[in-house]
Amino acid sequence: MTSVHRLRDVPRAALDALVAAYPHKPYRQYRAYSRREQQAILRAEVEAALAVAGEFSHATGGDTLQAAAIARPLAWDTAYFGLPMGRLDYVLSTPEATADDRRAVVAAACEAARGAGLRHLTARCDVGDLETLAVLEDTGFRTMDALATFIMRPGRDTPREVRSVGPVRLATAADHDAVLAITREAYQGYRGRFHLDAHIPADRADGFYEEWARQCLAGVMADLVMVSEDSTGRVIGYLAHRRRQPASSIGMPIYGGGLGACRRDAPGAYASLIRESAVWAHGQGAVAECQTQNANFPVIRVYESVGFHYVRAEYTLHAWLG
């Protein structure tokens, strides 16, 4: 039987070795970070998870770790959805790790979460890590979404000119109601991963994107919000980005991973927002980053038209602990 123990009790050197050996580091394809920086970013992400109260990360192996599940409660999600929720940020493994190694740490994390009263778990898995994807599915997780990430690097990738619908500027407090109205209109009828999960209250899934936009405007879930106007001064679209941490404090800064939307009668505003966000990020010496579902071909074509490059993809899975 595979021996499993809490990751917080593992010697630092053993954890460092596991992080170094993990082949699916999230920034490995960005071509903006050295191998040492990639390792430092992942190590910092693990440390941040271990610092969360109630974290339930587990590892397997002796002095040489073979696998670890990096897992923590989700305070904001728990409060918003009204369900005790948690997340497996990573299932780290060495190239020599077996399915039993991965299964042991995932099962231990799930059991610890259940014992702590959590009922819902989210997991993220790199698309290149099919061994872990299979283990997650065998352990009760269901694939709910797939994200694709695109970037432009300062000094290397020049944003292309695109058709501009109107001027783009930083949002002000006066734009609050317009941004929320655009969000309600743009996401009405949209079925994301929370809608596809029968355990999520439908009304909370419906209101999720508006609440996300509200949190972005408040500076909680975004560091930057841009809006686009038409010729009359009407706000017709917006784009919210955050400064990615810990990557931005270790290597080249990154702005991305936010929320955006446009009025249905002004779809062309999105391309100019994407371009101007890249220009702004490059002006800060930062990588511009965008994410969307891998089946959202119209938005992917917008990214490509501006000059963004595909660098990363992940599956999102949910498990119900009952």
Secondary structure as a PSIPRED ss2 file (coil, helix, strand):
# PSIPRED VFORMAT (PSIPRED V4.0)

   1 M C   1.000  0.000  0.000
   2 T C   1.000  0.000  0.000
   3 S C   1.000  0.000  0.000
   4 V E   0.000  0.000  1.000
   5 H E   0.000  0.000  1.000
   6 R E   0.000  0.000  1.000
   7 L H   0.000  1.000  0.000
   8 R H   0.000  1.000  0.000
   9 D H   0.000  1.000  0.000
  10 V C   1.000  0.000  0.000
  11 P C   1.000  0.000  0.000
  12 R H   0.000  1.000  0.000
  13 A H   0.000  1.000  0.000
  14 A H   0.000  1.000  0.000
  15 L H   0.000  1.000  0.000
  16 D H   0.000  1.000  0.000
  17 A H   0.000  1.000  0.000
  18 L H   0.000  1.000  0.000
  19 V H   0.000  1.000  0.000
  20 A H   0.000  1.000  0.000
  21 A H   0.000  1.000  0.000
  22 Y C   1.000  0.000  0.000
  23 P C   1.000  0.000  0.000
  24 H C   1.000  0.000  0.000
  25 K C   1.000  0.000  0.000
  26 P C   1.000  0.000  0.000
  27 Y C   1.000  0.000  0.000
  28 R C   1.000  0.000  0.000
  29 Q C   1.000  0.000  0.000
  30 Y C   1.000  0.000  0.000
  31 R C   1.000  0.000  0.000
  32 A C   1.000  0.000  0.000
  33 Y C   1.000  0.000  0.000
  34 S C   1.000  0.000  0.000
  35 R H   0.000  1.000  0.000
  36 R H   0.000  1.000  0.000
  37 E H   0.000  1.000  0.000
  38 Q H   0.000  1.000  0.000
  39 Q H   0.000  1.000  0.000
  40 A H   0.000  1.000  0.000
  41 I H   0.000  1.000  0.000
  42 L H   0.000  1.000  0.000
  43 R H   0.000  1.000  0.000
  44 A H   0.000  1.000  0.000
  45 E H   0.000  1.000  0.000
  46 V H   0.000  1.000  0.000
  47 E H   0.000  1.000  0.000
  48 A H   0.000  1.000  0.000
  49 A H   0.000  1.000  0.000
  50 L H   0.000  1.000  0.000
  51 A C   1.000  0.000  0.000
  52 V C   1.000  0.000  0.000
  53 A C   1.000  0.000  0.000
  54 G C   1.000  0.000  0.000
  55 E C   1.000  0.000  0.000
  56 F C   1.000  0.000  0.000
  57 S C   1.000  0.000  0.000
  58 H E   0.000  0.000  1.000
  59 A E   0.000  0.000  1.000
  60 T E   0.000  0.000  1.000
  61 G E   0.000  0.000  1.000
  62 G C   1.000  0.000  0.000
  63 D C   1.000  0.000  0.000
  64 T C   1.000  0.000  0.000
  65 L E   0.000  0.000  1.000
  66 Q E   0.000  0.000  1.000
  67 A E   0.000  0.000  1.000
  68 A E   0.000  0.000  1.000
  69 A E   0.000  0.000  1.000
  70 I E   0.000  0.000  1.000
  71 A E   0.000  0.000  1.000
  72 R E   0.000  0.000  1.000
  73 P E   0.000  0.000  1.000
  74 L C   1.000  0.000  0.000
  75 A H   0.000  1.000  0.000
  76 W H   0.000  1.000  0.000
  77 D H   0.000  1.000  0.000
  78 T H   0.000  1.000  0.000
  79 A H   0.000  1.000  0.000
  80 Y H   0.000  1.000  0.000
  81 F H   0.000  1.000  0.000
  82 G C   1.000  0.000  0.000
  83 L C   1.000  0.000  0.000
  84 P C   1.000  0.000  0.000
  85 M E   0.000  0.000  1.000
  86 G E   0.000  0.000  1.000
  87 R E   0.000  0.000  1.000
  88 L E   0.000  0.000  1.000
  89 D E   0.000  0.000  1.000
  90 Y E   0.000  0.000  1.000
  91 V E   0.000  0.000  1.000
  92 L E   0.000  0.000  1.000
  93 S E   0.000  0.000  1.000
  94 T C   1.000  0.000  0.000
  95 P C   1.000  0.000  0.000
  96 E C   1.000  0.000  0.000
  97 A C   1.000  0.000  0.000
  98 T C   1.000  0.000  0.000
  99 A H   0.000  1.000  0.000
 100 D H   0.000  1.000  0.000
 101 D H   0.000  1.000  0.000
 102 R H   0.000  1.000  0.000
 103 R H   0.000  1.000  0.000
 104 A H   0.000  1.000  0.000
 105 V H   0.000  1.000  0.000
 106 V H   0.000  1.000  0.000
 107 A H   0.000  1.000  0.000
 108 A H   0.000  1.000  0.000
 109 A H   0.000  1.000  0.000
 110 C H   0.000  1.000  0.000
 111 E H   0.000  1.000  0.000
 112 A H   0.000  1.000  0.000
 113 A H   0.000  1.000  0.000
 114 R H   0.000  1.000  0.000
 115 G H   0.000  1.000  0.000
 116 A C   1.000  0.000  0.000
 117 G C   1.000  0.000  0.000
 118 L C   1.000  0.000  0.000
 119 R C   1.000  0.000  0.000
 120 H E   0.000  0.000  1.000
 121 L E   0.000  0.000  1.000
 122 T E   0.000  0.000  1.000
 123 A E   0.000  0.000  1.000
 124 R E   0.000  0.000  1.000
 125 C E   0.000  0.000  1.000
 126 D E   0.000  0.000  1.000
 127 V C   1.000  0.000  0.000
 128 G C   1.000  0.000  0.000
 129 D C   1.000  0.000  0.000
 130 L H   0.000  1.000  0.000
 131 E H   0.000  1.000  0.000
 132 T H   0.000  1.000  0.000
 133 L H   0.000  1.000  0.000
 134 A H   0.000  1.000  0.000
 135 V H   0.000  1.000  0.000
 136 L H   0.000  1.000  0.000
 137 E H   0.000  1.000  0.000
 138 D H   0.000  1.000  0.000
 139 T C   1.000  0.000  0.000
 140 G C   1.000  0.000  0.000
 141 F C   1.000  0.000  0.000
 142 R E   0.000  0.000  1.000
 143 T E   0.000  0.000  1.000
 144 M E   0.000  0.000  1.000
 145 D E   0.000  0.000  1.000
 146 A E   0.000  0.000  1.000
 147 L E   0.000  0.000  1.000
 148 A E   0.000  0.000  1.000
 149 T E   0.000  0.000  1.000
 150 F E   0.000  0.000  1.000
 151 I E   0.000  0.000  1.000
 152 M E   0.000  0.000  1.000
 153 R C   1.000  0.000  0.000
 154 P C   1.000  0.000  0.000
 155 G C   1.000  0.000  0.000
 156 R C   1.000  0.000  0.000
 157 D C   1.000  0.000  0.000
 158 T C   1.000  0.000  0.000
 159 P C   1.000  0.000  0.000
 160 R C   1.000  0.000  0.000
 161 E C   1.000  0.000  0.000
 162 V C   1.000  0.000  0.000
 163 R C   1.000  0.000  0.000
 164 S C   1.000  0.000  0.000
 165 V C   1.000  0.000  0.000
 166 G C   1.000  0.000  0.000
 167 P C   1.000  0.000  0.000
 168 V E   0.000  0.000  1.000
 169 R E   0.000  0.000  1.000
 170 L E   0.000  0.000  1.000
 171 A C   1.000  0.000  0.000
 172 T C   1.000  0.000  0.000
 173 A H   0.000  1.000  0.000
 174 A H   0.000  1.000  0.000
 175 D H   0.000  1.000  0.000
 176 H H   0.000  1.000  0.000
 177 D H   0.000  1.000  0.000
 178 A H   0.000  1.000  0.000
 179 V H   0.000  1.000  0.000
 180 L H   0.000  1.000  0.000
 181 A H   0.000  1.000  0.000
 182 I H   0.000  1.000  0.000
 183 T H   0.000  1.000  0.000
 184 R H   0.000  1.000  0.000
 185 E H   0.000  1.000  0.000
 186 A H   0.000  1.000  0.000
 187 Y H   0.000  1.000  0.000
 188 Q C   1.000  0.000  0.000
 189 G C   1.000  0.000  0.000
 190 Y C   1.000  0.000  0.000
 191 R C   1.000  0.000  0.000
 192 G C   1.000  0.000  0.000
 193 R C   1.000  0.000  0.000
 194 F C   1.000  0.000  0.000
 195 H C   1.000  0.000  0.000
 196 L C   1.000  0.000  0.000
 197 D C   1.000  0.000  0.000
 198 A C   1.000  0.000  0.000
 199 H C   1.000  0.000  0.000
 200 I C   1.000  0.000  0.000
 201 P C   1.000  0.000  0.000
 202 A H   0.000  1.000  0.000
 203 D H   0.000  1.000  0.000
 204 R H   0.000  1.000  0.000
 205 A H   0.000  1.000  0.000
 206 D H   0.000  1.000  0.000
 207 G H   0.000  1.000  0.000
 208 F H   0.000  1.000  0.000
 209 Y H   0.000  1.000  0.000
 210 E H   0.000  1.000  0.000
 211 E H   0.000  1.000  0.000
 212 W H   0.000  1.000  0.000
 213 A H   0.000  1.000  0.000
 214 R H   0.000  1.000  0.000
 215 Q H   0.000  1.000  0.000
 216 C H   0.000  1.000  0.000
 217 L H   0.000  1.000  0.000
 218 A C   1.000  0.000  0.000
 219 G C   1.000  0.000  0.000
 220 V C   1.000  0.000  0.000
 221 M C   1.000  0.000  0.000
 222 A C   1.000  0.000  0.000
 223 D C   1.000  0.000  0.000
 224 L E   0.000  0.000  1.000
 225 V E   0.000  0.000  1.000
 226 M E   0.000  0.000  1.000
 227 V E   0.000  0.000  1.000
 228 S E   0.000  0.000  1.000
 229 E E   0.000  0.000  1.000
 230 D C   1.000  0.000  0.000
 231 S C   1.000  0.000  0.000
 232 T C   1.000  0.000  0.000
 233 G C   1.000  0.000  0.000
 234 R C   1.000  0.000  0.000
 235 V E   0.000  0.000  1.000
 236 I E   0.000  0.000  1.000
 237 G E   0.000  0.000  1.000
 238 Y E   0.000  0.000  1.000
 239 L E   0.000  0.000  1.000
 240 A E   0.000  0.000  1.000
 241 H E   0.000  0.000  1.000
 242 R E   0.000  0.000  1.000
 243 R E   0.000  0.000  1.000
 244 R C   1.000  0.000  0.000
 245 Q C   1.000  0.000  0.000
 246 P C   1.000  0.000  0.000
 247 A H   0.000  1.000  0.000
 248 S H   0.000  1.000  0.000
 249 S H   0.000  1.000  0.000
 250 I H   0.000  1.000  0.000
 251 G C   1.000  0.000  0.000
 252 M C   1.000  0.000  0.000
 253 P C   1.000  0.000  0.000
 254 I E   0.000  0.000  1.000
 255 Y E   0.000  0.000  1.000
 256 G E   0.000  0.000  1.000
 257 G C   1.000  0.000  0.000
 258 G C   1.000  0.000  0.000
 259 L C   1.000  0.000  0.000
 260 G E   0.000  0.000  1.000
 261 A E   0.000  0.000  1.000
 262 C E   0.000  0.000  1.000
 263 R C   1.000  0.000  0.000
 264 R C   1.000  0.000  0.000
 265 D C   1.000  0.000  0.000
 266 A C   1.000  0.000  0.000
 267 P C   1.000  0.000  0.000
 268 G C   1.000  0.000  0.000
 269 A H   0.000  1.000  0.000
 270 Y H   0.000  1.000  0.000
 271 A H   0.000  1.000  0.000
 272 S H   0.000  1.000  0.000
 273 L H   0.000  1.000  0.000
 274 I H   0.000  1.000  0.000
 275 R H   0.000  1.000  0.000
 276 E H   0.000  1.000  0.000
 277 S H   0.000  1.000  0.000
 278 A H   0.000  1.000  0.000
 279 V H   0.000  1.000  0.000
 280 W H   0.000  1.000  0.000
 281 A H   0.000  1.000  0.000
 282 H H   0.000  1.000  0.000
 283 G H   0.000  1.000  0.000
 284 Q C   1.000  0.000  0.000
 285 G C   1.000  0.000  0.000
 286 A C   1.000  0.000  0.000
 287 V E   0.000  0.000  1.000
 288 A E   0.000  0.000  1.000
 289 E E   0.000  0.000  1.000
 290 C E   0.000  0.000  1.000
 291 Q E   0.000  0.000  1.000
 292 T E   0.000  0.000  1.000
 293 Q E   0.000  0.000  1.000
 294 N C   1.000  0.000  0.000
 295 A C   1.000  0.000  0.000
 296 N C   1.000  0.000  0.000
 297 F H   0.000  1.000  0.000
 298 P H   0.000  1.000  0.000
 299 V H   0.000  1.000  0.000
 300 I H   0.000  1.000  0.000
 301 R H   0.000  1.000  0.000
 302 V H   0.000  1.000  0.000
 303 Y H   0.000  1.000  0.000
 304 E H   0.000  1.000  0.000
 305 S H   0.000  1.000  0.000
 306 V H   0.000  1.000  0.000
 307 G C   1.000  0.000  0.000
 308 F C   1.000  0.000  0.000
 309 H E   0.000  0.000  1.000
 310 Y E   0.000  0.000  1.000
 311 V E   0.000  0.000  1.000
 312 R E   0.000  0.000  1.000
 313 A E   0.000  0.000  1.000
 314 E E   0.000  0.000  1.000
 315 Y E   0.000  0.000  1.000
 316 T E   0.000  0.000  1.000
 317 L E   0.000  0.000  1.000
 318 H E   0.000  0.000  1.000
 319 A E   0.000  0.000  1.000
 320 W E   0.000  0.000  1.000
 321 L C   1.000  0.000  0.000
 322 G C   1.000  0.000  0.000
